[in-house]
Amino acid sequence: MAYKIVAFWGVIVILIGVGLFGLGIAYQLSKMDLERNGEIVPGKITDIVSNPPYRSPIVTFKKKDGRQVVFKSELDVNVRWFKYIKGQTVEVIYHTSTPPSYSRLYYGKNPNQTYMINGFWEKNTGQLTLWAFGIIAMVGGYIMKRIFSKKAAAFAQRMGPLGMSS
């Protein structure tokens, strides 16, 4: 009986993996929308927030309409790989219109924050992480289900002649 329960939990882990992978797809769609409807402008690193061992830059930029925006990058980077310095100029991409509802989940803690540093890791860390954990969960759940389903079948076969199969 316990083997069947663990095999069932393997299915639950697979479903969790599918959900994470789906969130990664939604994240990718939001980034594609940002690329399609975004404007690239220069920005400047005005400060660096340190939360050891991580750092995150504070970026200031001006939209095409002249409004100035200050934001903290949502990507906290380990000190060893942190490449930004105060006063550095970076590319910023911002959404020129209201993003679709599925995109609002992925622009940081503020749902109206529709801008980010236009760099590979800033734009792709979220979906790559979700996809990786999703695949790990799906494969792990499949292996768990397969192993414990076989064990449950073998146990039932052993207990069958004794009249104790479940």
Disulfide bonds with the S-S distance in Angstrom:
none
